[in-house]
Amino acid sequence: MNFNALRYEELTLNAFPVLHTEVYDGWILRFSGGEGYQGNCISPLYLSTRAYEDKIDYCENKFREKGLPCVFKMTPNVPAALDQQLAMRQYELEDKTYIMECSLTSEDNLLSSEEAQALPSGSPTGEDDAQENNIPVKTEIRLSREIDDNWLEAFLTLEGMDKDICPETARAMLNAIRKPVYCAALYENEISHGSNADCGRIVGCGLGVVEDNKIGIYDIRVESSFRQNGIGARICRAIMEEGKKEGAQKAFLHVSATNRPAVRLYQGLGFEEAYTYWYRVHTV
């Protein structure tokens, strides 16, 4: 049993409560509507006492009733026999993801709030050089312990999350979090662009949730025209610093294994791979 992976999975479940959860013989069934796998899947976290065939049939019926594809979240603790059975049932492997962790006890990985604000637009973390923006801008990071309308709108629209889940459902799930949260938003203010300047627009955001001396960093989202300018690193560092103030000793996050620029960014911040998970999706 990989207890580190088990605990991170539990923290992730706690960080994003869904609309309906069912516990079935050691498996956690989550339903939130929309299309995202994280909120609509089965997590086989604990030991089973029943036959896998019967349990898979039960789960398929439950998800079919809700009009959802049956999706299993697979971690290092899932028995190989279950993975093999799902493959035999034509469950396709999708969305390989790394869980990365970083110690917050080293000052090398953190900046003060003032230092984070002063970071230049060029990436200090190994990202590729970006094209110069045609409009000169200045940016600032704002952190809040509450989920306000501006942050929620950015959270839903950046990276197209609005296609995965409706705003009402997202608000309900986020407001259900019962742990200390940090909503980070990076605002851009145009220095000069005539009377049509778009001031105070959020171009990047992220969420931090603290539990068990750890801060989970979720959904770092950056507007496409501002990517590879160090914005993601600044948001991460700001959340990590606030987590340390809350008593967190470690930070962790999820990143797609195929997103190599993001992986390099987090490695530059001191994150290392803890384990890998993936999904098995029913295609029949």
C-alpha positions as CSV (number, residue, x, y, z in Angstrom):
1,M,0.0,0.0,0.0
2,N,1.3,3.4,-1.0
3,F,0.1,5.4,2.0
4,N,1.4,8.7,0.6
5,A,-0.7,8.2,-2.6
6,L,-3.7,7.2,-0.5
7,R,-3.5,10.3,1.6
8,Y,-3.2,12.6,-1.4
9,E,-6.2,11.0,-3.0
10,E,-8.2,11.6,0.2
11,L,-7.1,15.2,0.4
12,T,-8.2,15.7,-3.3
13,L,-11.6,14.2,-2.5
14,N,-12.0,16.5,0.4
15,A,-10.8,19.6,-1.5
16,F,-13.6,19.2,-4.2
17,P,-16.8,17.9,-2.7
18,V,-19.2,16.8,-5.4
19,L,-23.0,16.9,-5.6
20,H,-23.4,13.2,-4.7
21,T,-21.0,10.6,-3.2
22,E,-21.6,6.9,-2.6
23,V,-19.3,4.6,-0.8
24,Y,-19.5,1.0,-2.1
25,D,-17.3,-1.7,-0.6
26,G,-14.2,0.4,-0.5
27,W,-14.9,2.3,-3.7
28,I,-15.9,6.0,-3.8
29,L,-18.5,6.8,-6.5
30,R,-18.6,10.6,-7.3
31,F,-21.2,12.4,-9.4
32,S,-21.2,16.1,-10.2
33,G,-22.7,16.3,-13.7
34,G,-20.8,17.9,-16.6
35,E,-18.1,16.1,-18.5
36,G,-15.0,16.2,-16.3
37,Y,-13.7,12.9,-15.0
38,Q,-12.5,14.1,-11.7
39,G,-16.0,14.9,-10.5
40,N,-17.6,11.8,-12.2
41,C,-15.7,8.7,-11.5
42,I,-15.1,5.7,-9.3
43,S,-12.0,5.8,-7.0
44,P,-11.1,2.3,-5.8
45,L,-9.3,3.5,-2.7
46,Y,-9.7,0.7,-0.2
47,L,-9.8,-3.1,0.0
48,S,-12.7,-4.9,-1.6
49,T,-14.7,-7.8,-0.2
50,R,-16.9,-8.5,-3.2
51,A,-16.0,-9.9,-6.7
52,Y,-14.8,-7.3,-9.1
53,E,-17.2,-8.4,-11.8
54,D,-20.2,-7.7,-9.6
55,K,-18.9,-4.4,-8.5
56,I,-18.1,-3.2,-12.0
57,D,-21.6,-4.2,-13.1
58,Y,-23.0,-2.2,-10.2
59,C,-21.0,0.9,-11.0
60,E,-21.8,0.7,-14.7
61,N,-25.5,0.6,-13.9
62,K,-25.2,3.6,-11.5
63,F,-23.4,5.7,-14.1
64,R,-25.7,4.6,-16.9
65,E,-28.7,5.8,-14.8
66,K,-27.2,9.2,-14.6
67,G,-26.3,9.4,-18.3
68,L,-22.6,9.3,-17.7
69,P,-19.8,7.2,-19.0
70,C,-18.4,4.8,-16.4
71,V,-14.9,6.1,-15.4
72,F,-12.4,4.5,-13.0
73,K,-9.6,6.6,-11.4
74,M,-6.5,4.3,-11.2
75,T,-3.7,4.9,-8.7
76,P,-0.7,2.8,-7.7
77,N,-2.9,1.2,-5.0
78,V,-5.4,-0.2,-7.4
79,P,-4.8,-4.0,-7.9
80,A,-3.4,-5.0,-11.3
81,A,-6.2,-7.5,-11.5
82,L,-8.8,-4.8,-11.5
83,D,-6.9,-2.8,-14.2
84,Q,-6.8,-6.0,-16.3
85,Q,-10.5,-6.6,-16.0
86,L,-11.3,-3.1,-17.0
87,A,-9.1,-3.4,-20.0
88,M,-10.9,-6.7,-21.0
89,R,-14.2,-4.8,-20.8
90,Q,-12.8,-2.2,-23.3
91,Y,-12.1,0.5,-20.8
92,E,-9.6,2.8,-22.6
93,L,-6.7,4.3,-20.7
94,E,-6.9,8.2,-20.7
95,D,-5.4,11.3,-19.0
96,K,-2.2,10.0,-17.4
97,T,-1.5,12.5,-14.6
98,Y,1.4,13.2,-12.2
99,I,1.0,14.1,-8.6
100,M,4.0,16.3,-7.7
101,E,5.0,17.4,-4.2
102,C,7.3,20.0,-2.8
103,S,8.6,20.8,0.7
104,L,7.7,24.2,2.1
105,T,10.4,24.1,4.7
106,S,13.1,25.1,2.2
107,E,13.3,28.9,1.6
108,D,14.6,28.1,-1.9
109,N,11.1,27.3,-3.1
110,L,9.3,30.3,-1.7
111,L,9.2,34.1,-2.1
112,S,7.8,36.7,0.1
113,S,4.6,38.4,-1.1
114,E,6.5,41.5,-2.1
115,E,9.1,39.4,-4.0
116,A,6.3,37.5,-5.8
117,Q,4.7,40.7,-6.9
118,A,8.0,42.0,-8.2
119,L,8.8,38.9,-10.4
120,P,9.4,40.0,-14.0
121,S,7.2,38.7,-16.8
122,G,10.0,36.5,-18.1
123,S,9.9,33.0,-16.7
124,P,12.4,32.2,-13.9
125,T,11.5,28.5,-14.0
126,G,12.7,27.1,-17.3
127,E,9.7,27.9,-19.4
128,D,10.2,28.7,-23.1
129,D,10.7,32.3,-24.0
130,A,7.5,34.0,-25.0
131,Q,6.7,36.4,-27.7
132,E,6.6,40.0,-26.7
133,N,3.1,41.3,-26.0
134,N,2.1,44.2,-28.2
135,I,0.4,46.0,-25.4
136,P,2.6,46.9,-22.3
137,V,0.9,45.7,-19.1
138,K,1.5,45.6,-15.4
139,T,0.2,42.8,-13.3
140,E,-0.5,42.1,-9.6
141,I,-1.5,39.0,-7.7
142,R,-4.5,39.2,-5.3
143,L,-5.2,36.5,-2.7
144,S,-8.6,36.0,-1.1
145,R,-10.0,33.6,1.5
146,E,-13.4,33.9,-0.2
147,I,-14.6,32.8,-3.6
148,D,-15.9,36.1,-5.2
149,D,-17.7,36.4,-8.5
150,N,-14.7,37.7,-10.5
151,W,-12.5,34.9,-9.4
152,L,-15.2,32.3,-10.1
153,E,-15.9,33.6,-13.6
154,A,-12.2,33.4,-14.4
155,F,-12.0,29.9,-12.9
156,L,-14.8,28.8,-15.1
157,T,-13.8,30.4,-18.4
158,L,-10.0,30.2,-18.5
159,E,-8.9,26.9,-20.1
160,G,-12.5,26.3,-21.1
161,M,-13.6,24.7,-17.8
162,D,-17.1,26.1,-18.5
163,K,-17.6,23.3,-21.0
164,D,-17.0,20.7,-18.2
165,I,-19.4,21.9,-15.5
166,C,-22.1,24.5,-15.2
167,P,-21.4,27.7,-13.1
168,E,-24.1,26.9,-10.6
169,T,-22.7,23.4,-9.9
170,A,-19.1,24.7,-9.7
171,R,-20.1,27.4,-7.2
172,A,-22.0,24.8,-5.1
173,M,-19.0,22.5,-5.1
174,L,-16.4,25.2,-4.3
175,N,-18.6,26.7,-1.5
176,A,-18.9,23.3,0.0
177,I,-15.1,23.2,0.8
178,R,-14.7,23.2,4.5
179,K,-11.0,23.7,4.6
180,P,-9.0,26.9,4.5
181,V,-8.9,28.1,0.9
182,Y,-6.8,30.6,-1.0
183,C,-8.2,32.0,-4.2
184,A,-5.3,33.6,-6.2
185,A,-5.9,35.8,-9.2
186,L,-3.4,37.7,-11.3
187,Y,-4.9,40.9,-12.7
188,E,-3.5,42.8,-15.7
189,N,-3.8,46.5,-16.0
190,E,-2.9,48.1,-19.3
191,I,-0.5,51.0,-19.0
192,S,-1.9,52.9,-22.0
193,H,-4.4,51.9,-24.6
194,G,-6.6,54.9,-25.0
195,S,-10.1,55.0,-23.5
196,N,-10.7,51.4,-24.3
197,A,-8.1,50.1,-21.7
198,D,-9.4,46.9,-20.1
199,C,-8.3,47.4,-16.5
200,G,-8.5,44.9,-13.7
201,R,-9.0,41.8,-15.9
202,I,-8.0,38.4,-14.5
203,V,-5.5,36.7,-16.8
204,G,-4.5,33.9,-14.4
205,C,-5.9,32.1,-11.4
206,G,-5.5,29.2,-9.0
207,L,-6.9,27.6,-5.9
208,G,-5.1,26.4,-2.8
209,V,-6.8,24.2,-0.1
210,V,-5.0,23.4,3.2
211,E,-5.5,20.2,5.2
212,D,-3.3,18.0,7.3
213,N,-0.2,20.3,7.0
214,K,-0.4,20.2,3.2
215,I,-1.7,22.6,0.7
216,G,-3.1,21.3,-2.5
217,I,-2.7,23.6,-5.5
218,Y,-5.5,23.2,-8.0
219,D,-6.4,24.5,-11.5
220,I,-3.6,26.9,-12.3
221,R,-5.2,28.6,-15.3
222,V,-3.7,31.3,-17.6
223,E,-5.2,33.1,-20.5
224,S,-3.6,31.8,-23.7
225,S,-2.1,35.1,-24.8
226,F,-0.3,35.4,-21.4
227,R,1.2,31.9,-21.2
228,Q,4.9,31.2,-20.9
229,N,5.4,34.6,-19.2
230,G,6.0,33.2,-15.7
231,I,2.4,33.9,-14.6
232,G,1.7,30.3,-13.5
233,A,4.9,30.3,-11.4
234,R,3.9,33.5,-9.7
235,I,0.5,32.2,-8.8
236,C,2.0,28.9,-7.5
237,R,4.5,30.7,-5.4
238,A,1.9,33.0,-3.9
239,I,-0.3,30.1,-2.9
240,M,2.6,28.2,-1.5
241,E,3.6,31.1,0.6
242,E,0.1,31.5,2.0
243,G,0.0,27.8,2.7
244,K,3.2,28.0,4.7
245,K,1.7,30.8,6.8
246,E,-1.3,28.5,7.5
247,G,1.1,25.8,8.8
248,A,1.5,23.7,5.7
249,Q,4.8,21.8,5.4
250,K,4.2,20.4,1.9
251,A,2.5,21.5,-1.3
252,F,1.2,19.1,-4.0
253,L,-0.5,19.5,-7.3
254,H,-1.8,17.5,-10.3
255,V,-0.3,18.0,-13.8
256,S,-1.0,16.1,-17.1
257,A,1.9,13.9,-18.1
258,T,1.7,15.2,-21.6
259,N,2.0,18.9,-20.6
260,R,5.8,19.0,-20.6
261,P,6.0,22.8,-20.2
262,A,3.9,22.7,-17.1
263,V,6.0,19.8,-15.7
264,R,9.2,21.8,-16.3
265,L,7.6,24.8,-14.6
266,Y,6.8,22.9,-11.5
267,Q,10.1,21.1,-11.4
268,G,11.7,24.6,-11.5
269,L,9.6,25.5,-8.4
270,G,11.0,22.4,-6.5
271,F,8.2,19.9,-7.2
272,E,9.1,16.2,-7.7
273,E,6.9,13.4,-8.9
274,A,5.2,11.5,-6.1
275,Y,3.1,9.1,-8.2
276,T,1.0,8.7,-11.3
277,Y,-2.7,8.1,-11.8
278,W,-4.8,7.6,-14.9
279,Y,-8.4,6.9,-15.9
280,R,-10.1,3.9,-17.4
281,V,-13.0,5.0,-19.5
282,H,-15.8,2.8,-20.7
283,T,-16.0,3.2,-24.5
284,V,-18.9,0.8,-25.2
